[in-house]
Amino acid sequence: MPRVIAPLTDRDSRHFWDGVRERRLLLQRCGACGALRHPPRPMCPACQSLRWTSEAASGRGTLYSFVVSRHPSEPDAAPRIVALVALEEGVRVVANLQGLDWREVRNEMPVELFFDDFDGVALPQFRPAAPR
């Protein structure tokens, strides 16, 4: 039986993980100044308000930066592309980039969100965007 890993949640990140379970990427918006932020945190970095709401991201963005991560103890394991994605909404998200060889990856390439299951937990991932 596969093991199920539950993400560590708190009052400020629970909405994010609830959204992930529903296959939605939820961002925080400050209830005072309207600034959008990610990752989830209790206080707005712009105005220090503790009030916030959540809203769904479009899931579209561009690759801002990336690293190729290789498993240290399993040399034959496929390398992972860990991406920093600039979402259309103006915040950045860290997630894996799938669907291409690491040698094909280029900064500023358009990417889109999808969700993949790992050990029983859905996680946000990105792949090259389909042509519009």
C-alpha positions in Angstrom: 0.0 0.0 0.0 1.5 3.4 -1.0 2.2 5.8 1.8 0.3 9.0 1.9 2.1 12.2 2.9 0.0 15.0 4.1 1.3 18.5 3.6 2.0 20.5 6.7 -0.7 23.2 6.9 -1.5 26.1 9.2 -4.1 28.8 9.3 -2.4 30.8 6.6 -1.6 28.0 4.1 -4.7 25.8 4.6 -6.5 27.6 1.7 -3.6 26.9 -0.6 -3.6 23.1 0.1 -7.4 23.0 0.0 -7.2 24.5 -3.5 -4.5 22.1 -4.6 -6.8 19.2 -3.6 -9.4 20.8 -5.8 -6.8 21.2 -8.6 -6.7 25.0 -8.2 -3.8 27.2 -7.5 -4.9 29.8 -4.9 -3.0 33.0 -4.2 -3.5 35.4 -1.3 -4.8 38.9 -1.9 -4.3 41.5 0.9 -7.7 42.6 2.3 -6.3 46.1 3.0 -4.1 47.2 0.0 -5.0 44.5 -2.5 -1.4 43.2 -3.1 -1.3 39.7 -4.4 1.2 37.3 -2.8 2.7 33.9 -2.8 3.8 31.8 -0.9 1.0 32.1 1.8 1.9 34.0 4.9 0.0 35.8 7.7 1.0 39.4 7.0 1.1 41.5 3.9 4.6 42.5 3.1 3.4 45.7 1.5 1.2 47.1 4.3 1.5 44.7 7.2 -2.3 43.9 7.2 -3.4 40.5 8.6 -6.5 40.5 6.5 -6.6 38.5 3.2 -8.7 36.7 0.8 -7.8 34.0 -1.8 -8.3 33.8 -5.5 -7.5 31.3 -8.2 -4.5 31.9 -10.4 -4.9 31.5 -14.2 -2.2 28.8 -14.3 -0.4 30.6 -17.1 3.0 32.2 -16.9 6.6 32.2 -18.1 9.7 30.5 -16.9 11.7 33.0 -14.9 14.5 30.6 -13.8 15.3 27.0 -13.2 17.8 24.4 -11.8 18.3 20.8 -12.8 18.2 18.7 -9.7 19.9 15.3 -9.8 19.3 12.7 -7.1 22.5 12.4 -5.0 22.3 8.7 -4.2 20.5 7.3 -7.3 22.7 8.4 -10.2 20.4 6.8 -12.8 17.3 8.7 -11.6 16.0 11.1 -14.1 16.9 14.7 -13.3 14.1 17.0 -12.2 13.7 20.5 -13.5 12.8 22.8 -10.5 11.3 26.0 -12.0 10.6 29.5 -10.8 7.5 30.5 -12.7 6.3 34.1 -13.1 2.6 33.9 -13.2 0.4 36.2 -15.3 -0.9 37.6 -12.0 2.6 38.9 -11.1 3.7 36.5 -8.4 6.3 33.7 -8.7 5.8 30.1 -7.9 8.3 27.3 -7.4 7.3 23.9 -8.9 8.7 21.2 -11.1 8.7 21.6 -14.8 7.7 18.5 -16.7 7.2 17.4 -20.3 10.6 18.2 -21.9 14.2 17.4 -21.6 16.2 19.8 -19.4 18.4 20.7 -22.4 15.2 22.2 -24.1 14.4 24.5 -21.2 14.7 28.2 -21.8 14.0 31.2 -19.6 10.9 33.1 -20.6 9.3 30.1 -22.3 5.5 30.0 -21.8 4.3 27.4 -19.3 1.0 26.2 -17.9 -0.1 24.7 -14.7 -1.3 21.1 -14.2 -1.5 18.9 -11.1 0.3 15.5 -10.6 0.0 13.0 -7.8 3.0 12.0 -5.7 2.6 9.5 -2.9 -1.1 10.2 -2.7 -0.7 14.0 -2.7 -1.6 16.3 -5.6 1.1 18.9 -6.3 1.1 21.9 -8.7 3.5 21.3 -11.6 4.2 23.2 -14.9 4.7 22.1 -18.5 5.3 23.9 -21.7 2.2 25.9 -22.7 0.1 24.6 -25.5 -0.1 27.1 -28.4 -3.0 29.5 -28.0 
